[in-house]
Amino acid sequence: MQLNESTQRMRLDVTILGVNLGRKSAKSVVYTVEECPGCRASDRRPFQVGDFVHKEAGACPKCQSVRHIAMIYSETVKQKPRTFPGFTRGRPGGTEAR
């Protein structure tokens, strides 16, 4: 597929802004940290739609104070290398060069 000049310029502009086009980006998981202001207990859980910082998150199981969301962050997930059944590293047939 050939791109015309304006499409190429637009693609260049989007790449400059930090968006990866046509490339797989690293997968990430978003977490929410809930903290109790009374006993300073904190828990990490997966992010849920509607979470925001300072939102009330229910009662603390230790002291029954109202917990708040203190932080929302993401971690990059390391992917395992793909393996294929019947395929071994090295020479075809599974024999290594000596």
Secondary structure as UniProt FT lines:
FT   HELIX           5..16
FT   TURN            17..18
FT   STRAND          28..35
FT   TURN            37..39
FT   STRAND          42..46
FT   TURN            49..50
FT   TURN            53..54
FT   STRAND          56..59
FT   TURN            61..63
FT   STRAND          66..76
FT   TURN            85..86
FT   TURN            92..93
//
